[in-house]
């Protein structure tokens, strides 16, 4: 399952950086984030898996979509979902379904048991904010600067005249 998820993450990230349509690139990146979350869950870190889905696949990708819409990035004119776009998406969907079913239906008495490495959210939070508080503050400042930049770029310059 690990190697299948790793390959899926690599393929979807590769598709994300090679797409001409920015909305399609964001969707492939969301698929990559879901694969990373499944990988975290498989390795015994359910908190990181949930954070991956909530923060990256949820909030940051919504922010990217808002930026794309506010800047009115025009994509190349193509047919509505041509077959060459359905094939990789359907293939990745099948791999995700297969990996998810293998994790859900997997035999708990398998030959290679994973060592349980579950981090309690309280312990993780205490560690993060005691040891890495400066990095968290820097990241929050960068996110604030990004939001201000999006608002500045999204404003209509004709309204100032």
C-alpha positions as CSV (number, residue, x, y, z in Angstrom):
1,X,0.0,0.0,0.0
2,X,2.9,2.3,0.8
3,X,4.5,2.1,-2.6
4,X,1.1,2.3,-4.4
5,X,0.3,5.5,-2.4
6,X,3.8,6.9,-3.1
7,X,3.5,6.3,-6.8
8,X,0.0,7.9,-6.8
9,X,1.3,11.0,-5.0
10,X,4.2,11.3,-7.5
11,X,1.9,10.9,-10.5
12,X,-0.7,13.3,-9.3
13,X,1.9,15.9,-8.3
14,X,3.5,15.5,-11.7
15,X,0.1,16.0,-13.4
16,X,-0.5,19.1,-11.2
17,X,2.7,20.9,-12.4
18,X,2.2,20.0,-16.1
19,X,-1.4,21.1,-16.5
20,X,-2.1,24.3,-18.5
21,X,-5.5,24.9,-16.8
22,X,-4.8,26.2,-13.3
23,X,-8.1,24.7,-11.9
24,X,-7.1,21.3,-13.1
25,X,-3.7,21.7,-11.5
26,X,-5.3,22.6,-8.2
27,X,-7.5,19.5,-8.4
28,X,-4.6,17.2,-9.1
29,X,-2.8,18.8,-6.1
30,X,-5.7,18.1,-3.9
31,X,-5.5,14.5,-5.0
32,X,-1.8,14.5,-4.0
33,X,-2.7,15.9,-0.6
34,X,-5.3,13.2,0.0
35,X,-2.7,10.6,-0.9
36,X,-0.3,12.2,1.6
37,X,-3.0,12.1,4.2
38,X,-3.6,8.4,3.5
39,X,0.1,7.8,3.8
40,X,0.3,9.6,7.2
41,X,-2.7,7.5,8.4
42,X,-1.0,4.3,7.2
43,X,2.2,5.2,9.1
44,X,0.3,5.7,12.3
45,X,-0.2,9.5,12.4
46,X,-4.0,10.1,12.2
47,X,-3.6,13.6,13.5
48,X,-1.3,14.6,10.7
49,X,-3.6,12.9,8.2
50,X,-6.5,15.0,9.5
51,X,-4.4,18.2,9.5
52,X,-3.3,17.4,5.9
53,X,-6.9,17.1,4.7
54,X,-8.2,20.1,6.7
55,X,-5.3,22.6,6.2
56,X,-3.8,21.7,2.8
57,X,-6.5,20.0,0.8
58,X,-9.2,22.2,2.4
59,X,-8.1,25.7,3.3
60,X,-5.0,26.3,1.2
61,X,-6.5,24.8,-2.0
62,X,-9.6,27.0,-1.5
63,X,-7.3,30.0,-1.2
64,X,-5.6,29.0,-4.4
65,X,-8.9,28.7,-6.2
66,X,-9.9,32.2,-4.9
67,X,-6.6,33.6,-6.2
68,X,-7.2,32.0,-9.6
69,X,-10.7,33.4,-9.7
70,X,-9.8,36.9,-8.4
71,X,-6.9,37.2,-10.9
72,X,-9.2,35.9,-13.6
73,X,-6.6,33.6,-15.0
74,X,-7.8,32.4,-18.4
75,X,-7.2,28.8,-19.4
76,X,-6.7,27.6,-22.9
77,X,-9.9,26.9,-24.8
78,X,-10.5,23.2,-24.8
79,X,-13.4,20.9,-25.0
80,X,-15.4,20.3,-21.9
81,X,-13.5,17.5,-20.1
82,X,-11.9,15.7,-23.1
83,X,-11.2,12.0,-22.7
84,X,-7.5,12.6,-22.2
85,X,-8.3,14.4,-18.9
86,X,-10.7,11.7,-17.7
87,X,-8.2,8.8,-18.1
88,X,-5.6,10.0,-15.5
89,X,-8.3,11.1,-13.1
90,X,-10.2,7.8,-13.4
91,X,-7.0,5.9,-13.0
92,X,-6.0,7.8,-9.8
93,X,-9.6,7.4,-8.5
94,X,-9.4,3.6,-8.9
95,X,-6.0,3.5,-7.2
96,X,-7.3,5.6,-4.3
97,X,-10.3,3.4,-3.9
98,X,-8.1,0.3,-4.0
99,X,-5.7,1.7,-1.4
100,X,-8.5,2.8,0.8
101,X,-10.2,-0.6,0.6
102,X,-6.9,-2.4,1.3
103,X,-6.4,-0.2,4.4
104,X,-10.0,-0.7,5.6
105,X,-10.3,-4.4,4.9
106,X,-6.7,-5.2,5.7
107,X,-6.1,-8.2,7.9
108,X,-5.0,-6.9,11.4
109,X,-2.9,-10.1,11.7
110,X,-0.8,-9.3,8.7
111,X,2.8,-10.6,8.3
112,X,4.4,-7.2,8.8
113,X,2.7,-5.2,11.6
114,X,3.5,-1.5,11.8
115,X,4.7,-0.2,15.0
116,X,2.1,2.1,16.6
117,X,3.4,5.6,16.6
118,X,0.3,7.6,17.4
119,X,0.8,11.1,18.7
120,X,-1.7,12.5,21.0
121,X,-3.0,16.0,19.8
122,X,-2.2,17.6,23.2
123,X,1.4,16.3,23.3
124,X,1.9,17.2,19.7
125,X,0.6,20.8,20.3
126,X,2.8,21.2,23.4
127,X,5.8,20.0,21.5
128,X,5.1,22.2,18.5
129,X,4.4,25.4,20.5
130,X,7.2,24.9,23.0
131,X,10.0,23.9,20.6
132,X,9.0,25.6,17.3
133,X,7.0,28.7,18.3
134,X,9.2,31.0,16.1
135,X,8.6,28.9,13.0
136,X,4.8,29.0,13.6
137,X,4.9,32.7,14.1
138,X,6.9,33.1,10.8
139,X,4.4,30.9,8.9
140,X,1.4,32.9,10.3
141,X,3.1,36.1,9.2
142,X,3.7,34.7,5.7
143,X,0.0,33.7,5.5
144,X,-1.0,37.2,6.6
145,X,1.2,38.8,3.9
146,X,-0.2,36.4,1.3
147,X,-3.8,37.4,2.2
148,X,-2.9,41.1,2.0
149,X,-1.2,40.5,-1.3
150,X,-4.3,38.7,-2.7
151,X,-6.6,41.5,-1.5
152,X,-4.3,44.1,-3.1
153,X,-4.0,42.3,-6.4
154,X,-7.8,41.6,-6.5
155,X,-8.8,45.2,-6.1
156,X,-10.0,47.0,-9.2
157,X,-7.5,49.8,-9.9
158,X,-10.3,51.9,-11.6
159,X,-12.0,52.4,-8.3
160,X,-9.2,54.7,-7.2
161,X,-9.7,57.2,-10.0
